[in-house]
Amino acid sequence: MKRLPNSPLTARALEIAEKHLGVDELSRRLAVSETTLRSWRFGDVLVPEDKFLQLVDILAALDPAWTEKVKPASPRKAKVQKRILVVDDHPDTAATIAALVEMLGHEVRFVGDPRDAVAVAKQFRPQIALLDLSMPHIDGISLARMFRSDAELRHVCLIALTAYSDAKHRAMTREAGFDAHVAKPADEYVLDSVIAQFE
């Protein structure tokens, strides 16, 4: 299982989640022991990728503004530049997300019409795609299935970046083959942390 160094953001996220839920309930939701939670908090053990993404989901549901309570240093430019595709039918939103991703040190393209996404992806060959769910013509769930059924694109890590963060939509994204589900609005700290999970 891939692991990543614990960051101040991760430690603070655990602190906030424990404050909201208590250690017992957070342990239950993450399916880990209280000892493991303490080890993560103090940096003795590194947080696995899947547990980090679960933690982001939990905090997004508990407190959508949780990252505003976190005061880590500004995200640094990524050591390894990744190619990232942003698909969102709102041009301003797509441009804003693309600017944030570029600021983090990655190469980015954005697409406003999901009907163009597959062709652009085949030309750009992204490692990661950030997909909105609610789009005309082709919604994000259908687009994810198109990526997963295409031999050239099935390896792309798919992240749902959407205003829909309820359990129903999270289940839908998992079933469609998404690797992560991030609630809008996502700031640079959340994007940086989630993007870092994927090769």
VMD Tcl script that draws the C-alpha trace (Angstrom):
set ca {
  {0.00 0.00 0.00}
  {1.32 3.45 -0.87}
  {2.07 5.64 2.14}
  {2.92 9.31 2.47}
  {4.67 11.40 5.11}
  {2.28 12.91 7.61}
  {1.86 16.62 7.08}
  {0.67 19.39 9.41}
  {-2.59 19.29 7.42}
  {-3.08 15.59 8.21}
  {-2.29 16.04 11.90}
  {-4.67 18.98 12.17}
  {-7.38 17.09 10.24}
  {-7.16 14.24 12.75}
  {-7.35 16.72 15.62}
  {-10.49 18.36 14.22}
  {-12.16 15.02 13.44}
  {-11.45 13.73 16.95}
  {-12.88 16.92 18.44}
  {-16.12 16.56 16.42}
  {-16.58 12.81 16.79}
  {-14.47 11.61 19.68}
  {-11.71 9.06 19.37}
  {-14.05 6.04 19.61}
  {-16.31 7.13 16.75}
  {-13.43 8.26 14.52}
  {-11.71 4.91 15.10}
  {-14.93 3.15 14.11}
  {-15.43 5.19 10.94}
  {-11.84 4.71 9.81}
  {-11.82 1.06 10.95}
  {-8.56 1.46 12.88}
  {-7.61 1.20 16.55}
  {-7.27 4.17 18.90}
  {-3.58 3.32 19.15}
  {-3.23 3.71 15.38}
  {-4.95 7.11 15.50}
  {-2.54 8.28 18.19}
  {0.40 6.99 16.16}
  {-0.81 8.94 13.13}
  {-1.31 12.10 15.18}
  {2.24 11.99 16.56}
  {3.85 10.94 13.31}
  {5.06 7.56 14.57}
  {3.24 5.76 11.75}
  {2.49 7.07 8.27}
  {-1.13 7.43 7.15}
  {-2.09 5.05 4.30}
  {-3.54 6.61 1.17}
  {-7.00 5.07 1.54}
  {-7.33 6.23 5.16}
  {-6.25 9.76 4.29}
  {-8.93 9.96 1.59}
  {-11.53 8.59 4.04}
  {-10.48 11.27 6.54}
  {-10.98 14.01 3.92}
  {-14.47 12.61 3.24}
  {-15.34 12.58 6.95}
  {-14.19 16.15 7.50}
  {-15.96 17.45 4.39}
  {-19.24 16.08 5.76}
  {-18.64 17.29 9.33}
  {-17.28 20.74 8.61}
  {-17.05 21.96 4.99}
  {-14.80 24.85 6.09}
  {-12.35 22.60 7.95}
  {-9.32 23.67 5.92}
  {-9.84 27.27 7.03}
  {-9.01 26.09 10.54}
  {-5.72 24.63 9.37}
  {-2.71 26.89 9.14}
  {-0.01 24.89 7.37}
  {2.76 26.53 5.42}
  {1.83 27.44 1.86}
  {1.88 24.38 -0.40}
  {5.19 23.97 -2.13}
  {5.58 23.30 -5.79}
  {5.33 19.58 -6.44}
  {8.63 17.71 -6.63}
  {7.19 15.56 -9.42}
  {5.12 17.43 -11.99}
  {1.97 15.61 -13.05}
  {-0.29 16.13 -16.05}
  {-3.76 16.94 -14.77}
  {-6.98 17.38 -16.75}
  {-9.84 19.48 -15.32}
  {-13.34 18.95 -16.74}
  {-16.04 21.39 -15.60}
  {-18.80 23.01 -17.65}
  {-18.49 26.30 -15.74}
  {-15.59 28.12 -17.42}
  {-14.76 30.30 -14.41}
  {-14.70 27.31 -12.08}
  {-12.58 25.27 -14.48}
  {-10.13 28.15 -14.93}
  {-9.88 28.70 -11.15}
  {-9.23 25.02 -10.44}
  {-6.71 24.86 -13.28}
  {-4.90 27.92 -11.90}
  {-4.69 26.32 -8.43}
  {-3.35 23.07 -9.86}
  {-0.81 24.96 -11.97}
  {0.25 26.98 -8.91}
  {1.02 23.66 -7.20}
  {3.52 22.93 -9.95}
  {1.61 20.66 -12.30}
  {0.90 20.81 -16.02}
  {-2.81 21.32 -16.53}
  {-5.45 21.52 -19.25}
  {-9.10 22.29 -18.72}
  {-12.14 21.37 -20.77}
  {-15.49 23.15 -20.55}
  {-17.49 20.76 -22.72}
  {-17.39 17.17 -21.44}
  {-18.01 15.92 -24.99}
  {-14.43 17.01 -25.77}
  {-12.87 15.43 -22.67}
  {-11.99 12.01 -24.11}
  {-10.32 13.47 -27.21}
  {-8.37 16.02 -25.16}
  {-7.33 13.31 -22.67}
  {-6.03 11.07 -25.46}
  {-3.95 13.95 -26.79}
  {-2.79 15.30 -23.40}
  {-2.40 11.90 -21.67}
  {-3.11 13.06 -18.11}
  {-2.11 11.06 -15.05}
  {-5.03 12.55 -13.09}
  {-8.42 13.94 -14.14}
  {-10.58 16.17 -11.93}
  {-14.19 15.73 -13.08}
  {-17.29 17.67 -12.13}
  {-20.38 15.48 -11.78}
  {-23.25 17.74 -12.86}
  {-22.56 18.64 -16.49}
  {-24.75 18.82 -19.61}
  {-24.50 16.27 -22.42}
  {-22.21 13.89 -20.46}
  {-22.25 13.91 -16.67}
  {-19.17 13.09 -14.61}
  {-20.34 9.57 -13.75}
  {-20.82 8.70 -17.44}
  {-17.52 10.34 -18.32}
  {-15.70 8.29 -15.67}
  {-17.16 5.11 -17.14}
  {-15.97 6.19 -20.60}
  {-12.44 6.65 -19.23}
  {-12.52 3.27 -17.46}
  {-13.71 1.44 -20.59}
  {-11.08 3.01 -22.87}
  {-7.77 1.14 -23.13}
  {-5.81 4.39 -23.48}
  {-7.45 6.12 -20.51}
  {-8.36 3.44 -17.98}
  {-5.13 4.04 -16.03}
  {-5.98 7.74 -15.35}
  {-6.61 8.49 -11.66}
  {-10.10 10.00 -11.46}
  {-11.08 12.52 -8.79}
  {-14.67 13.71 -8.50}
  {-14.57 17.42 -7.66}
  {-18.17 18.31 -7.01}
  {-20.71 20.13 -4.86}
  {-22.46 16.78 -4.32}
  {-20.84 15.25 -1.23}
  {-23.68 13.14 0.22}
  {-23.40 9.38 0.74}
  {-25.48 8.61 -2.36}
  {-23.17 10.51 -4.71}
  {-20.05 9.13 -3.01}
  {-21.36 5.61 -3.58}
  {-22.08 6.48 -7.22}
  {-18.56 7.77 -7.80}
  {-17.01 4.67 -6.22}
  {-19.16 2.41 -8.41}
  {-18.22 4.41 -11.54}
  {-14.51 3.90 -10.87}
  {-13.44 7.19 -9.29}
  {-10.35 6.99 -7.07}
  {-11.37 9.90 -4.80}
  {-14.28 12.24 -4.12}
  {-13.56 15.84 -3.08}
  {-16.22 18.38 -2.15}
  {-16.27 21.84 -3.70}
  {-15.01 24.36 -2.98}
  {-11.64 22.67 -2.55}
  {-8.72 24.92 -1.70}
  {-5.08 24.47 -2.64}
  {-4.26 22.53 0.55}
  {-6.91 19.89 -0.11}
  {-6.01 19.63 -3.80}
  {-2.31 19.39 -2.98}
  {-2.88 16.64 -0.41}
  {-5.23 14.59 -2.59}
  {-3.15 14.90 -5.77}
  {-0.09 13.78 -3.78}
  {-1.74 10.40 -3.18}
  {-1.50 9.36 -6.80}
  {1.44 8.47 -9.03}
}
mol new
graphics top color blue
foreach p $ca { graphics top sphere $p radius 0.5 }
foreach p [lrange $ca 0 end-1] q [lrange $ca 1 end] { graphics top cylinder $p $q radius 0.2 }
display resetview
